Structure formats: structure tokens, C-alpha cells
Amino acid sequence: MASDWRDKKLYPLLGILLLSIFLYFNLGSNPITFPILWQSHMDFVSANSTHFIIVNPRAPLENQSTFYINGWNSYWLMQESVWAGPSRSRVSKMLKKGAEMGLTVCRTWAFNDGVEPNALQISPGVFNERVFRGLDYVIVEARKHGITLILSLVNNLSNFGGKAQYVRWAQEAGHNVSSSTDSFFSHPMIKDYYKAYVKAILSRKNSLSGVKYAEEPAIFAWELMNEPLHPVPLLPFFR
């Protein structure tokens, strides 16, 4: 009797429950994630005069290993990591392939500003946790494959928000801001928006590894802006 009950009712119910949980986490607002209990060891990279070194605290300075930069640009890693499944698999495969090719550094975006569904910063200081978890995943996967990251923090162009979005936020808040996107560099409130964003990124505690971004050796460098351009052509000054 007990065996019939398990076969006919208990096991099907458990199956439905597990399927429901799987669909919720993978098709709902939050992809399924589990904390990382162990990460491979990685030392920080630092500058030593004219070259980069891998900082080994257990070795004297003269015995530090030289770090050679050989890298590529994949701006889309965070966007592809927002959802579980094939998208995250693509990110993992890219980082794995880079490591297999002997590459050491990947430049990618740590920004997406505005109101689109996959924006990281929805409004000044307000973040989409689901997208932040996508960036968490990128960092964990990079470390897993021995890749270090250059994280870019805002776009000079209007794609994915950029400095134009910061100007719009200030205007919407009632500040007297020029319509020029170059107000990003001079207006006090916009500068405060950006400083607060940088602080939020640096102090972020990875939801998977528990490591703060500022303390993560897989982050090689921070790029303050993607493709910055001087607002005034410089060529006449050099003639």
C-alpha cells in the first residue's frame, strides 16, 4: 500500500514541485543561482615600474612573476548573463575559449543606464538586482578560467544610456543643465551621480562568491568611460 502511494502520488507531486521551482527561477525574474563555496586562488596584478607583476605576498619583490597582457573586448558579457541557460553558457564558453588561447584580460561593460528591462542603473543610485547578479556571474566565471577583467563604468556614446542618460536624469530632477551631453564632465550634480555609481560598483558584494568587487583579484582595472572623446577638436592646438 505504501509503495503504491509513493508511486502514484508522492513521486509525481515531487516531480511537479521540482519542475515548478526550476521554471520559476529560470523563466521568472531571477535566474537560478547558487553560492560559490570554493574559488580557485588568484593573486592581484600590480604595476612595478615599467611592467605588470602578479603579486605573490609569500615571495620577495624581486621574485614576482611578470604579468603579460594579451586580451580582447567582449562588451556584452553582463547582458548575456542576466538570464540563465544558453545566454550564460555563451559567456562561459567565451571566457573558456579565451583562456585556452592564452589570453589573460577581457574588457567588458559594467554599465547599462536607463529604463530598458536589462538596465543595471534604473535611476541615479537605483539598481536592478537581477542585472547586478549577471555581472556577479561574469566575474565569477572569469576567475574560474583565470581571466582578469577591465570593467568599463559609463559610455561616452548614447548606447546603453551613457553620459546622455546622466544629463537627462539631472534635467528631470529640475537642475539647470545644458542639453549638451558634455555637461556630464562639469555639472556638480551629474558628477555626484557618477561618483555614487562608482562607489556602488566598488562596494558591491558578489552574490555568488561573497567577495567585494574592490577586493576581487579577477578585476584587473577600471575604465572610467568607454571611448571618451575631447569635446573640442585638439588638432588646431598641435598645428
C-alpha positions as CSV (number, residue, x, y, z in Angstrom):
1,M,0.0,0.0,0.0
2,A,2.8,2.4,1.0
3,S,4.6,1.6,-2.2
4,D,1.6,2.3,-4.3
5,W,1.1,5.7,-2.6
6,R,4.7,6.7,-3.3
7,D,4.5,5.7,-6.9
8,K,1.1,7.2,-7.6
9,K,1.0,10.3,-5.6
10,L,4.3,11.3,-3.8
11,Y,6.7,10.9,-6.7
12,P,4.5,12.8,-9.2
13,L,4.0,15.6,-6.7
14,L,7.7,15.9,-6.0
15,G,8.3,15.9,-9.8
16,I,5.8,18.7,-10.3
17,L,7.3,20.7,-7.4
18,L,10.8,20.4,-8.7
19,L,9.7,21.4,-12.2
20,S,7.8,24.4,-10.8
21,I,10.9,25.6,-8.9
22,F,13.1,25.1,-12.0
23,L,10.7,27.1,-14.2
24,Y,10.3,29.9,-11.7
25,F,14.0,30.5,-11.3
26,N,14.9,30.2,-14.9
27,L,11.9,31.8,-16.6
28,G,11.0,34.2,-13.8
29,S,12.7,37.5,-12.9
30,N,15.7,35.8,-11.2
31,P,17.8,33.1,-12.8
32,I,18.7,30.2,-10.6
33,T,22.0,30.8,-8.8
34,F,23.9,29.0,-6.0
35,P,26.6,30.5,-3.8
36,I,30.1,29.5,-4.8
37,L,31.6,27.5,-1.9
38,W,35.1,27.4,-3.3
39,Q,37.0,29.6,-5.8
40,S,40.4,28.9,-7.4
41,H,43.2,31.1,-5.9
42,M,44.1,34.2,-7.8
43,D,46.7,36.8,-6.9
44,F,46.3,40.5,-7.7
45,V,48.1,42.2,-10.6
46,S,50.0,45.3,-9.8
47,A,52.4,47.7,-11.6
48,N,56.1,47.6,-10.9
49,S,58.0,50.4,-12.7
50,T,57.6,49.6,-16.4
51,H,55.7,46.4,-16.2
52,F,52.9,44.5,-14.5
53,I,53.5,41.8,-11.9
54,I,51.5,39.1,-10.2
55,V,51.6,40.0,-6.6
56,N,52.6,37.0,-4.5
57,P,52.6,38.0,-0.8
58,R,54.7,35.0,0.0
59,A,57.6,35.9,-2.3
60,P,60.1,38.8,-2.3
61,L,59.6,41.6,-4.7
62,E,62.4,40.5,-7.0
63,N,60.8,37.1,-7.4
64,Q,57.4,38.3,-8.5
65,S,56.1,36.9,-11.8
66,T,55.7,39.2,-14.8
67,F,52.1,39.6,-16.0
68,Y,51.6,39.8,-19.8
69,I,48.5,41.5,-21.1
70,N,47.0,39.6,-24.0
71,G,43.4,40.3,-24.3
72,W,40.1,41.1,-26.1
73,N,36.9,43.0,-25.9
74,S,33.5,41.4,-25.2
75,Y,31.3,44.2,-24.1
76,W,28.2,42.1,-23.9
77,L,29.0,39.7,-21.1
78,M,26.8,41.2,-18.4
79,Q,23.8,41.5,-20.8
80,E,24.1,37.8,-21.7
81,S,24.5,36.8,-18.1
82,V,21.2,38.3,-16.9
83,W,19.3,35.1,-17.8
84,A,20.2,31.5,-17.1
85,G,20.5,28.9,-19.8
86,P,22.1,29.4,-23.2
87,S,22.9,33.0,-22.6
88,R,25.1,32.3,-19.6
89,S,26.5,29.3,-21.4
90,R,27.7,31.6,-24.2
91,V,29.6,33.7,-21.6
92,S,31.2,30.7,-20.0
93,K,32.3,29.4,-23.4
94,M,33.8,32.8,-24.4
95,L,35.9,33.1,-21.3
96,K,37.0,29.4,-21.5
97,K,38.0,29.9,-25.2
98,G,39.9,33.0,-24.3
99,A,41.9,31.1,-21.6
100,E,42.6,28.2,-24.0
101,M,44.0,30.7,-26.5
102,G,46.4,32.1,-23.9
103,L,44.5,35.4,-23.4
104,T,44.7,37.0,-19.9
105,V,42.5,40.1,-19.9
106,C,38.9,40.7,-21.1
107,R,37.4,44.2,-21.4
108,T,33.7,44.3,-20.8
109,W,31.0,46.7,-19.7
110,A,29.8,47.2,-16.1
111,F,27.1,49.7,-17.1
112,N,23.7,50.0,-18.7
113,D,21.8,53.1,-17.6
114,G,18.2,53.9,-18.2
115,V,14.7,52.3,-18.2
116,E,15.2,49.4,-20.5
117,P,14.4,45.9,-19.0
118,N,18.1,44.9,-18.7
119,A,19.4,48.3,-17.4
120,L,21.7,48.0,-14.4
121,Q,21.1,51.5,-13.1
122,I,17.5,52.4,-13.4
123,S,17.8,55.9,-11.9
124,P,20.7,57.5,-10.0
125,G,21.7,55.1,-7.3
126,V,18.8,52.7,-8.0
127,F,19.9,49.3,-9.4
128,N,18.3,46.2,-11.0
129,E,19.5,43.4,-8.7
130,R,18.8,40.8,-11.5
131,V,21.3,42.6,-13.8
132,F,23.8,43.0,-11.0
133,R,23.7,39.3,-10.5
134,G,24.5,38.9,-14.1
135,L,27.7,40.9,-13.6
136,D,28.4,38.8,-10.5
137,Y,28.3,35.8,-12.7
138,V,30.7,37.3,-15.2
139,I,33.3,38.0,-12.5
140,V,33.0,34.5,-11.0
141,E,33.3,32.8,-14.4
142,A,36.3,35.0,-15.4
143,R,38.1,34.0,-12.2
144,K,37.2,30.3,-12.8
145,H,39.0,30.4,-16.1
146,G,42.0,32.5,-14.9
147,I,40.9,35.6,-16.9
148,T,41.1,39.1,-15.4
149,L,38.6,41.9,-16.4
150,I,38.7,45.5,-17.3
151,L,35.3,46.9,-16.3
152,S,34.1,50.0,-18.1
153,L,31.8,52.2,-15.9
154,V,29.9,54.5,-18.3
155,N,29.5,55.1,-22.0
156,N,30.6,58.2,-23.8
157,L,28.1,57.3,-26.6
158,S,24.3,57.2,-26.1
159,N,24.1,53.4,-26.4
160,F,23.0,51.7,-23.2
161,G,22.3,55.1,-21.6
162,G,25.8,56.7,-21.4
163,K,26.5,60.2,-20.4
164,A,23.4,61.4,-22.2
165,Q,21.3,59.5,-19.7
166,Y,23.0,61.2,-16.8
167,V,22.2,64.6,-18.3
168,R,18.5,63.6,-18.7
169,W,18.4,62.4,-15.1
170,A,19.7,65.8,-13.9
171,Q,17.2,67.7,-16.2
172,E,14.3,65.5,-14.9
173,A,15.3,66.3,-11.4
174,G,14.9,70.0,-12.1
175,H,18.5,71.1,-12.4
176,N,19.6,73.8,-14.8
177,V,21.7,71.6,-17.1
178,S,22.8,72.3,-20.7
179,S,21.4,70.0,-23.3
180,S,25.0,69.1,-24.3
181,T,25.9,65.7,-23.1
182,D,29.3,67.1,-22.2
183,S,27.6,68.6,-19.1
184,F,28.5,65.1,-17.7
185,F,32.0,66.4,-17.2
186,S,31.2,69.7,-15.5
187,H,27.8,69.8,-13.8
188,P,28.2,69.2,-10.0
189,M,25.0,67.1,-9.6
190,I,25.9,64.8,-12.6
191,K,29.4,64.4,-11.2
192,D,27.8,63.3,-7.9
193,Y,25.6,60.8,-9.7
194,Y,28.6,59.3,-11.4
195,K,30.7,59.2,-8.1
196,A,27.8,57.5,-6.3
197,Y,27.6,54.9,-9.2
198,V,31.4,54.2,-9.0
199,K,31.1,53.8,-5.2
200,A,28.2,51.4,-5.5
201,I,30.1,49.2,-8.0
202,L,33.3,49.1,-5.9
203,S,31.4,48.3,-2.7
204,R,29.2,45.6,-4.4
205,K,29.4,42.2,-2.7
206,N,29.2,39.4,-5.2
207,S,26.0,37.4,-4.6
208,L,27.8,34.2,-5.7
209,S,31.2,34.5,-4.2
210,G,30.7,36.9,-1.3
211,V,33.8,38.9,-2.4
212,K,33.5,42.7,-2.8
213,Y,34.3,44.0,-6.2
214,A,37.0,46.2,-4.7
215,E,38.7,43.2,-3.3
216,E,38.3,40.9,-6.3
217,P,41.6,39.9,-7.9
218,A,39.8,38.9,-11.1
219,I,39.2,42.6,-11.8
220,F,42.4,43.9,-13.4
221,A,41.4,47.5,-13.9
222,W,38.5,50.0,-14.0
223,E,37.9,52.0,-17.2
224,L,36.2,55.3,-16.2
225,M,34.5,55.7,-19.6
226,N,34.1,53.8,-22.8
227,E,35.5,55.6,-25.8
228,P,35.9,59.1,-24.3
229,L,36.4,62.0,-26.7
230,H,37.5,65.5,-26.1
231,P,34.6,67.9,-26.6
232,V,36.8,70.3,-28.7
233,P,38.9,69.0,-31.6
234,L,42.5,69.1,-30.5
235,L,44.1,69.2,-33.9
236,P,44.3,73.0,-34.2
237,F,46.3,73.2,-31.0
238,F,49.1,71.0,-32.5
239,R,49.5,72.8,-35.8
